[in-house]
Amino acid sequence: MTQAISTQISLSRDSIRENITDYIKTYLELENVDLTKSSFLSFLIDIISTLTANLLFYQISTYREFFLTTAQIPESILNLSAFLGYSPQEASYSELNVLVRIPLAFQDSSVTFTIPEGFKFYTNSDIDFVTYYITTFTITNNSAVSITAVEGTKTYSFPVTIADGNFSFILPLRQHKTSVQEFQVDADTQLYQFVTLDVPISGKVSSLVVEVREPDEVSFSLWTEFNSMYLMSVTDTGYVPRRTDEGQRLYFGNGLVGVQPTPGCTIRVTVTETEGEDGNVIAGSIKTGDRIYTTTDAGVTQIVNYTVTNPVSASGGEDEESTEEIRKNSIINLTSLGRLVTEDDYKNIDTVISDSPIASNALPVLKRSDLRANEVQIFSIVEYNNAIVPTRNAKHSVSLATTYIPRGTIVSVGDDQFYTLFDMIVDQTNLTTNYYYIMYEIEQTPILVTNYESTYDLYSDNLIVSKEGDTAVFKLYYHSTESDADLADCQLEILSTGVTYDMVNDSTSSCFTYTFDPYTGIPEDEETFYFTISDQSATNVARYSAKFVFRKSLSDFMMSNTFSDSTSTMIYDIPVVEKSYYDGISQRDFEKQVLQTMMTSMDFSSYKMLTDFTNMKFTNTIGDLQNMEHNKVTRNPVIDIRSTPPSTPNLNDRYIVDIRPTGSWASYGGYIAQCSDETSITWIFIYPTTDDVLLVQSNSTKYVYTGEKWIATPTYQIPLELEVEVFKESTYAHTMDMLATDVRSALLEAFATRFGINVNIYHSEIIDVIQGLTGVDHCAIKKPETNIVFNFKLKDLTETQLLEYGPEYIYFTSDSISIKVY
């Protein structure tokens, strides 16, 4: 019978020493010799046992976590995180669309020119955006334009607008640059020797491509990236990248673990670098680009004039993890083991589930725990175009007969109006409301899958799918110079079902249309759609594809608690978006960038425990800041607020002394007065501390002490409104407007990393930032009147309070800061 591994492992240095001694005695046939009396052998045994015990200790995760926590040198943090099996997140590039306009002023009747892959457009701050495809332009008689883009095996046709003697079009770009480095493997590399390569990199790495050319070969072969050397077999041509303080270190095999690069071979490393978050430039940043050339029929090379701008901001750019983030996330990765179990696991859900759309400042709240499920609500902000989307979790009352609430229903929260983003089905039996995503409208450029080499001039460049009532309408737009284009046909196919549908050629609008009535004929979840176009003779012209989610049940990650009485049903925690905001944005882009991303990437099933239901909700990022009302009282209650003492108080009666008191209270404005002797009417005065909270019984209202006076618990706004008075130094040489700008910028820079869910912001912190600026003599904060403090526990809330509770994202913006300079 095989002995268990646990019984073969020595757990102490003494037991290791004893085992080594026994092995030596057996090997040297010295069973009857006391080796402790042999100084040389005893020394060797002691050294070997010590090194063995240390090696075992160094390999345990607690040792690595301990040293990772205290490590200071970046190289140590990177090495120790690698020991813990953590792979740092690389940077990601931003993307945007630019609008290019070219005058129709070409000399020849037929003009063709090309924009190559890697063509650069620039911002004023010299951030490069490049094309990742080859674009070919064909202009006929300065009146007809076609644009075709080729990316690998994919072909696209870009839509063109002709007006005022110009043609304009949209080009998608990515913010990155590529560099290539080549290295030579030492010719004297020994058999079974591991090969290590250091690649110096100064920027933020988005991706690496490693290729190897054998000494006697002309071409390079692509090698594969692995997470660990020990995941490679003897035949795997692979490498393991590890980030260093100077760039990347690549580990190659030795012929036993992975293939060893041939001595003398050339290794080519292609590095894609990006500006990360700095690449998320604002709209209008791009003003120029590389030159475009065309050659006339006479053989003269000419410059093509054009203007370019980006109508919307870039998005998607993220920095690579800093050393501190690597330190934190590698420990999180170790302690969570890729599962959502503890509260800390849920707080760090963005690290545990690395590809989820959940923001890094998510907050878990256990709102229900029963035999069926622990309902853990994850509250997260939503971002669109590099800005926080104004969202809330709302409650909404409907009649008992209501079981269906459509997307786009208006819900009021205070004086503000919000839209629901999903269809809701009320389940009166289980007291829950279930959510369904139904797409409103999306616009995509279809991908050319197959070009049947037809000479028939008809191509598609745009697909719009929209929900209209209970139907779904597909419109595939096309361009053609053919006289009989109105007789062309198009067949729509759903990949998962294989069912095909004949679309109608609407020649007036130049599009093929098909209506699903009802839209439930479209399968749930992400689906691939094919569009095969043919001419009037039924000869295939081209086949296009598009992939998106039209409808999806959100039962895996979203629900709401519901309670009914005899007249109505109340639904809690409804994720909504501000109506005025949603009406003012491109809803097609929001659908594509936010909702479609959420539908295709939200997956808790591989991470949560079986008894948990992880419930995705939105954080309150606009409207009234209400949660300070839950702050626990720190002082015993008072009867009322008075400026004059009562004539006949009872023993231990307590009052807040108003700020302009009279009589025996004249010098105690703001104090708490307590009657210590009702016969001689004697009062003792208790001086409060800033942020003290107590209940005033006369109006059942909590009051908070600002440091100067007592006020009813205030209701602030999100984003937080700051009103600051700044008194400049007499020696300040610049304008008051410049000083105000400096104050605003300093506050945003100092607090940007502090913003988050239910975070505390103190007056003293704001004052420290402002008074540290050159030109500021002193300052005063008028708003908020109190510190922003959250001092309560969810377990102390009533059932109704807990159902209505939604965490609030505390932040301020440049527009919410008001500064007066004196």
N, C-alpha and C positions, 0 to 999 in steps of 0.2 A: 504494500500500500504506500502511495506517495505521501511523503511528509508535507504537511501544510507549510506554505511559505512563512506564515507568521511565526511558526515555531523554529524556523531556521535563521531568523533575523535576530541578532544580538542587540539588546536594548541599552547596554551600558558599556563603558570603556573597560571595566574589569572583565566582563564576560567576553568581550572581543579579545582582550589580552590572553584570557584562559584558552580560547579557541585557537589562537595563533600558536600558543605554547604547545598545545596538543598536536597540531599539525606538524610543527618542527620536530617534536619527539618522534612522531611516527615516521616522518621522512628521513630523519637521521638515525633512526633505530636507537633512540636514547630514552626509551620509556622509563627506565629506572634512574635517570639522572635528574638531579634538581637543577634546572636551568637558571634559577634565580641566583645560584652561586657562581655562574659564569658571567662575568661582567660584560663581555662583548655581546653574547647572545641575549642577555637580559636587556642591554641597551637597544639592540635591534628590535626586540619584541615590543619594548615600550614605545619606540618611535613609530613602528608600524601600527600599533593599536591606537595611538593618539591620532595619527593621520587618518586612519579609517573612521574613527569616531567623529572627527571633525568633518570629514567628507559627508558622512551620513547626516550630520546636523546641518551642514550647508545646503543640503538638497531638500530639506523640508520646507514647506511653503511658509511656515511661521517665521523661519529665519529670514527668508527673502522679503516677506512683507515688513518685518521689523526694520531691516536695513533700507528697504525702499522708502519707508516712511521718513527715515532720518537722512537719507542720501542727499548730498548737496551738489556734487559734480554732475552736470548733464549726462556725461558718458555713463556714470554709475546708474543713474535713473533709467537710461535706455537699456543698459545691460540687464539690470535686475527685472525690469518689466518683461524683457524677453524671456528670462528664466521662469517668470510666472505664466508664460504662454500667451502674453498679450501682444497683439499686433496693432500699433498705433494707426489712427485714422490719417490717411493722406489728405492733402488739400484737394478741393474740387473747383473746377473752373466755372465761371458765370457764363450765361448765355443771353443773347438779346437779338432783336431784329432791327435792322437798319432800313430806312427808306432811301432808296437811291433814285435820283432823277437825272435823265440824260436827254439833251436836246436832239430833236430829229432834224439834224442839219448835215447829213452825210452826202458826200459828192456822188457816190455810185448808187446805182439802183438796187444793187444787192450787196449787203455788207454782213460779214461774219467776223466776230472776234470772240476771244475767250478770256475769262478771269480764272487764273489757275488756283489749284488747291494751295492754301497757305497765304492767299492774298490778304494784305493787312489794311485795317482801318484803325485810326488813332483818335484818342481823346486829347484834350488840351494838356493833360498831365502825363502824356506819353504812355498810356496803357494800351497795349495792342489787342485788337480783336481780329480773328482770322477766319477765313472760309475753310471748310473741311470737305470740299467737293470741287469739282471742275464745272464751271458754268459757261455755256455756249450761247451766244446771242446771234440771232438772225434777223436782220432788218430789211424789209422789201419796200422799195419806193418811198422810204421815209413815212410809211403809213401803217405797215403791218409788222409786228414784232413777236417773235417767239423766243422763250428762254428755257433751256434745258439744263438740268444739273445732274451730274453723275457722281455718286458716292459709293465706291466699291462696285458692288453688283446692282445697286439700286439706282433708279433713274427717276427724277422728279421734273415736273413742268411747273414753272413759277408763273403765277398770274401777272398780267401786265395791264397798266392803266395808261391810256393815251389821251392827253388833253393839253391844250394851249401850246402845241408844237413840241411837247416833251413826252417821253414815256417814263413811267415810274414803276418800281417793283420793290418787293421786300426780300432781303437776304438774311438768313439766320447766320449768326456768328458765334464763335466761342473765344473766351479770353484765355489763351495759353500760347506758349512758344515752345519750340522743340530744339534740343541740342543733341549732338551725337558725339560720343567719345569712344575711342578704340584702345584696347589694351592687349598686350602680348603675354601669353602664358609662358612662364620660364621653360626654356628647352630642357633644363636639367631637373624638372619635376620628377620625383621618384614614384615608383609604382605604389599604389594604395595611399598616396599622400593627398590630403584634402587641399583644395585650391580656394584661396580667399582673395577677394578683389575689393579695393576701396575706390569708390567713385565719388570724387569731390563734386558737391552741388551747393550752390550758394542760395538758391531760391526755394520756393515752396513746391514740393514734388506732387504732381497729380498722378503720374503713372510712369512705369519703367518697361521698356522692351529690351530683352537680352537675346542677342543672336551670336552664333559661333560659326567661324569659318575655319575649316580644317586646313592644315599647312599646304596640302596639295589640291585644294578646291578653290573655285572662283566665287561661288555663291555662299551666302550665309544661311544657316538653318535656325529656326526659332526655337528657343528653349523655354520651358514652362516654369512658372513660379510656384513654389510650395511653401506651406507655412512652417514646416519642420523638415530637417534633414532625414529624420527617421520615418517620414511618410513616403520617401522615395525608394523604389526598388532598384535592383542592380541595373535595370535597363532604362530607367527614367533619365532623360536628358533634362535636368531641372536645376534650379538654384533656390536659395532661401535669402531674401533681402532682410537686412536689419538696419534700422536708422541709426546713424551715429551723429556726433556733434558736428562733423565736417561734411556729412552727406549720407551716402548709403554704402553699407558693406555687404557684398554678395558672397555667399558660401556655396561652393560647388562640391559635388560628390568625389569619391576616391576610387570608384570601381567596385566597391562592395556595398556602399550606401550611395546610390545614384551613380551616374556615369561620370567618370573623371574627364575633364577637358583634355584633349590631346596636347602633350607638351609642344610648345611652339605655335599653337593655334591662335587665332585672333578673336577676341571677344568684343563685339560692338554693343554699346549700351545707348539706347535712345531714351532721353529723359524729357518728359513733358512737364514744364513748369508753368505755374500760374500765379497771379496776384491774390488768389483766394478771395476773401471778403472785400478787399480793396477793388476787386473787379466788378463789384455790384454798383456800377456808376449810375448816376441819375439820368433822367431823360434829357436829351439835347447835348450830351457830353461829346458825342462823336461828330467831328466837323470835317475830317479829311481822311485820305487814304492813299495807297500806292497809285501809281499811274497805270492807266489802261491804254493799250495801244491797239490800233487797227492798221491794216495795210490796204491801200487803195488799189484799184485795178491797174493803175499806172506803176505800182510797185513802191509807192511812197508810204513810209511809216508815219502815222499821225497819232497825236494824243487825243483820246476821247475825253471831252470835258464832262464833268458830272458834279452834282452836289449830293451830300449825304448827311443824314442825321438819324438819331435813334429816338423814335416817338415815345417809347416807354423805357423805364430803367432796366438795367440788367439784373438778373437774379440767379441764384444757385451757387454763387461763389462762397466757399468756406475755407478757412485756414486749416492747415495741418495742426494736429494737437501740439500744444506747448509742452515743455517738460513737466510742468506742474499738472497739466491735464493728464499726461501719460501716467504720472505717479498716482493720481487719484483714480483714474479709470482702470488701471491694471489691478489695483486692490479691489475695486468694485467687481471687476470681472472674475477675480479669484473667489471673493466671498459669495457672489450670487450663483456661481456655477451655471450661468445661463438660464436661471429659473426665477420666476416671480413668486417669492414666498414671504419674505419679511417686509416690513414697512420700508426699510432702506432700499430693498430691491426695487420697489415701486417708485420710490423717489428718484432712483437712478435708472429708470426704465429706458431712457434714451441711450444709455450705454449698454444695458442688457439686450435691448432690441435695437441694434445699431441702424437699421434702415427704416425705422418707423418715422412717421411725420410728427411725432410727439416732440415738443420743445424740451430743452434741457432743464427748464424750471417747472416741470410738471409736479403736481401735488396729489398724493393718494388720500382718499377719504373713505373709511369704512362706514357706509351708510346703512347697511343691512347685514345681519348675520343670522342665518337660520339653518335648519337641517339640510335645505336644498343647496344653498349657495352663500358664500361670502361675497357680497356685492361691493367691490372695491372700485370707487369712481376715480378716474384719472383726469384731473383738470389740467388743460394745456392751452396756451395761447395759440392763435392761428396767425400766420404771416402770409402776406401777399405783396408783391412788388417791394420787398425789403422793409415793409412797415407792418405794425401790429393791426390786425383786423378788429374793428369795434364789435365785440361779441358779448353776450351774457347768457346765463342760464336763467330761464324765466319760468314762472308758473302761469297756468292758463286754465280758466274755468269754462266748461262747455256743458250743454244740457245732457241729461241722462240718456237721451236717445242718440246722441252723437257717438259714432264709432269710427268715423274717418275724418281726419283733418289733413287737407292737402298742403303740399309745399307752397310757400308763398303766403300762408295765412299771416295776417298782421296781429302781433301780440304787443300790448302796451306794458311798459315797465316805467312807472312814474309818469313823467310827461313825454317820454320818448317812445317811438314806435320801432318795432323790430319785425323782421321776416323769419318765419321758420324755414329751415333749409332742407327738410326731409318730409316725406309723407308719414303720417302717424296713424296707427290702427290701435284703438282703445280696446283692451281686453278686460271687460268688467269681471269676468270669473276669477282671473288671477291677479287682478288689481295692478296691471302693468300696461304700459303703452309701448308698442313696438314700432321700430322705425324702418322705413324703406327709402332707398335713394332712387329717384327717377330723374334722369337727366333732363334739364330744360332745353339747353341748346349748346352745341359744340361745333367748332369749325376746325377742320384738319386739312392738311395737304396730303392727298392719297399717295401711296408709294406705288411706283410702277414696278410690278412683279415680273411681267412678261411683255416684251415687245415682239409681236408676231412678224416683224419686218414687213409690215404692210406699207404700201406707198400712200394709203389713204390718210389725208392730213386732218386728224382729229385727235386731240389730247385733252386730258382732264387735269385741272390744277386746284380744285377746291371741292371739299365735301362739307355740307352743313346738315346736321341732324338735329331736329327739334321736336319737342313734345307739344302737340296741339290738342288740347282737351284730352280725350282718351286715346288719341292716335299718336303715332310716331312717324314723322315725315323725313325721308331721306332725299337730299338734293345733291346730285353729283354734277358739278358745272364743267362745261367743256368749251374748247375753242376749236374753230375749224374754218378753213378757206374753201371747203368743198361746197358745191352748189346744192348737193342733195344731203347735207348733214342732218336735215330734219327727218330723214328716213333711217338714220343710224339707230341701232338698238343697243340696249345694255341689260345685262342679267346680273342681279344681286344674289349672292350666295352666302349663307351663314355656315361658317366652317364646322361648328360642333354638330349641327344637325344634317348638313349636306343638302338642305332644302334650298331651291332656287326660286327667284321671283323675277318676273319680267317688269322692268322699269318703263315708264312712259317718257317719251322724248318731248319735252316742252321746248320747242325750237325758239319760241318767243323770248324765253329767259335763258336759252342755251344751257339747259340742264336736263338730266335724266331724273325722274322722280318716282318714288314708291312710298305708299302710305300703309303702315301696319295698323289695322283697325280690328281689335284694340291693340295697344302697344305691348300687351302681355304675350303677343306672338314672338317677341324678341326674347331669347333666353336670358336668364339672370347671370350676373357676374361678368368678368371681362370676356369679350367676344371678338373674334376676327371676322371681318366682312370682306368679301371679294366682289369686284365689279368688272365684268368682262364686256368690253365694247366690241361691236361688230358693225360692218357697213351694211348697206341695203341688200347686198348679195349674200348675207350671213357669213361673210369672211371675217374672222377675228382680227381686230386691229390692235388691241392692248388689253392687259389685265392689271387692275389696281387692287390694293388692299388698304384696309384701315382697321385699327384696333382701339376699342374703348369699352367702357361700361355704360350701358343704357339704363339698366335697372338692377338693383341688388338689395337683398334683405340684409339689414344691419344687426341681425340677431346675435352675431358673434361678439359684438363690441359696443352695442348701444341699446339702452332701454330706459324707461322712466317709471317711477313709482306713481300709482294712481289711487285716489281715494274718492269714494262717492258717498253722498248723503241722500236724502229723499228727493232732492230737487236737481242736483248738479254733480258733475265730476270734476275734480281738480287734478291736473297733471303737473308734476314737478320736474324740475331740471330739464327743461326743453332748450336745446342749443339753438340760439337765434343770432342773427346779424342785424346791425342797425340799418333801418330802411333807407335813410337818406344817403348813407355810405354806399349801400348796394345799388341804389338807383343811379349813382354817379360814376360807377366803374364799368369797365368792359366785362359784362357778365359772361361772355363766351370765354374770355381768358381766365376769369375766376373759376369757371367750371372746369377748365382744362388743368390749370396749375394747382388748384387747391382741392376741389372735390374729387376730381378723377384720381389725383395722387392718393388721396385718402382711401378711395375705394379699392385701389389696386395694391396698396402696401400695408393696410391695417391687418395684422395677424397676431393674435395673442395665443392662439391654440398651442403653439410649440413651446410656450414659455410658462403659462400659468399652471397652477395646481388644479387638480380635477374639481375641487369644490369651490373654486373661485370663479366669479364672473367679473371680468375687467370691463368697466363701463366708461367709455370715452365721453368726456364732456368738455365744454368750453369754459375758460376762465373769464370772469367779468373784467373786461378791459375798457368799459365806458359806462357812464351813468353815475348814480349815487354810490359813494363809498359807505357801506352800511355796517360792516362787520365790527367796527369799533364799538357799536352799541352792545356787543356781547362781552366787552371787557368786564372782568370781575371787579366788584367793589373792593376797595382797599381800606375804607373807613366805615365805621358804623353809621347808620342812617341818621339824617337830621329831619326835624319837623318841617322847617321852612327856611327861607332866606329873608332876613330882616335887617333893617338899618338901626332899629331901636329895640332894646330888650323888652320882653313881655313883662307886664306888671305882676302877674301871679304865676310864675313858672312852677312846674313840678320838679322834684329831685331827678337829676340826670337828663332832663330835657336838653336837646341839642339843636343848635341853629347855625347856619352859615351867616357870618356877619358880612353885610353888604359892603361895597367898596367905599361908601360915604356914610359911615355910621355916626350916631349921636349918643349923648348920655354916657353911661359907664362903658359903652362899647366904642367910644370915639376914636381910640387909638388902635383898634384891632380889626380894621377892614381886611376881609379875606380870611380871617381866622375862623375856627370852629369854636363856638361858645357852648359850654356845658354847665348846667346848674349844679353846683356842688353843695348848696345849702338853700333850701326853699324858704326857710324861716327868715333868715337875714338877707336872702336873695344875693347869694355870692356866686360868681362865675369864674370858671377857669377857662383859659384860652389855649387852644391847640393849634399850632402852626402847621399847615399842610405842606406836603412836598409836591413838586411838579409831577403831573400825571396821576395824582390821587383821584380816585373815583368813589363817589358815594351816591346814595339814593335820597332824593328830596321827597318826603312822603306826601306833602301837600299836593303835588302834581304827578306823583309816581314817575319821576324822571331822573335819570342818572346825570350827575354833573361831574365835570372833570376840572381839575385845577391847572391853569396854564402856567403857573409861576407868578402870575400877577393878579389873576381873578378866577372866580368860578364861572363856568359857562355850561349850559346844557350840552350833552354829548353832541358835537357838531356833525353835520352831514356834509362831507366834502365831495368833490367830483373826481372822477377818473377820466382822463389823466389828471394828476394832482395839479391844482392851481397854486403857483408860487407868486406872491407879491412881496417884493423886497425894496426897501429904501436904502440907497447907498450914498454915503457922504464922502465926497472925494477929498483927497489931500490938496492943500493949497498949492503945492509944488507940481501937481500933475500937469503935464505939458500938452496932453491930447484932449480931444473933445469928449463931452459927456456921452455922446452916442457911442464912441469907441469904447469907453469904459463899460457902458451897459452891454455892449457886444462881448467884451472880455469876460464879464461876470456870467453872462448866459452860457458862453462856451465852456468856461471852467466848471460850472455846475453840471452841465451835461457830461463832460468828460469824467468828472469825479464820481458821478453816481451811475453811469451807464452800466457798470458791472454789478451794481448793487440792486438794480431794479429786479423785482420778482414778486412772487405770490405772497401776500401778507407780510411783507418785509417792513421793518421799523425804520423810520426816517426821523432824525432828531434835529431840532433847531440848531443845536450846538455844532452839528456836522456841517450844516449849510453855512453857518457863520464862519467856521474855520476855513472853508473853501474861499469864501468871498474876501475875508480879511487877509488872506494870504496873497492877494493880488496887489501888484504895484498900482498905486494911485488911490487905494481905498483907505480912508481914515477909520471909519466904522460903519456899521450897517444895522438895520432893524428889519425883522420879519413880521409882516402884517398878515400874511396868509401862508400856510395854514396857521390858525391861532394856537393850535396845540401841536405837540409831537405826534407823529403818526405811529401809534403803538397798538399792537394786537396782543392782549393779555387775557386769553381765555382758552379753555380746553373743550374740544368737541363733545367729550363725554358729559360735560355739564349742561349742554343745551337740551331743551325739551325736544320731544319727538317732532313737533311742528317746526321748531327752529332748525332742527337738523335737516328736515326735508327741504326747507326753503334755503338752506345755507349754500352759498357758492363762494369759493375763495376769490379774492380780488387781486388783480395785478397792479402793484404800486409802482408808478413811474410818472415822469413828467416829460414834456416835449418842449422844444424851443418856443412853440406858439403858446404854451400854457405858463410861461414865465413872464411876469410883468416886473419891470425894473424902473424905478425912478431915481435919478441921480441928482443930488443937491450939492 
